[in-house]
Every structure is written in structure tokens, then in C-alpha cells.
Amino acid sequence: MLQFRLWVGDGGIPKVLHLQQEVAEAKQERQRLQERNRELDAEVTDLKKGFEAIEERARSELGMIGKDETFFQIVPENDDGTDP
């Protein structure tokens, strides 16, 4: 009777194995989120401290062009050699 409860009953081995799997998955997710938080924290610190980080973001995300700079746009040719 004890063997039956151990293998099939509530809180038996299958349940314990399932819970162990859930704990392992939760630990992996937590580690991923902690790494993401570290990256975001570093980015926030950069943005608070320096103008360079803000300028870099404005250039890459908003297409900022600085004073006395010249903008060049490279347009690739089509496969047939003609301009798009």
C-alpha cells in the first residue's frame, strides 16, 4: 500500500519530479531576467551620465545628423544592375 501511494498518490514521485522541473525552469527564467536587468541598469546609467550615449541612441534610432555633418545614403543596385 505504501508503494502505491509513493508512485501514484498525491505528493508521490511523479509530482516531486514535476515540481523539480518547474523549479529548474523558474531558476533559468530568473537568471535570464537578472541579466536583462543588469543590461538595462547599465544603459540607464550611461544615459544619465553622458551625452555620448544619448547622441549615439539619437543617431541609431532617430537618424540624427550633427551640425556640419553630411548625410550619405547608399542605395544598393537591383540584381539586374539597374538603379532601384
DAURBEL-V542954 format. One record per pair of residues at least 24 apart in sequence whose C-alpha atoms are under 10 Angstrom apart, sorted by the first residue. I is the first residue (numbers start at 1). J is the second residue. D is the distance in Angstrom with one decimal. If there is no record, write none. Layout:
BEGIN
I&J&D  I&J&D
END
This chain:
BEGIN
none
END
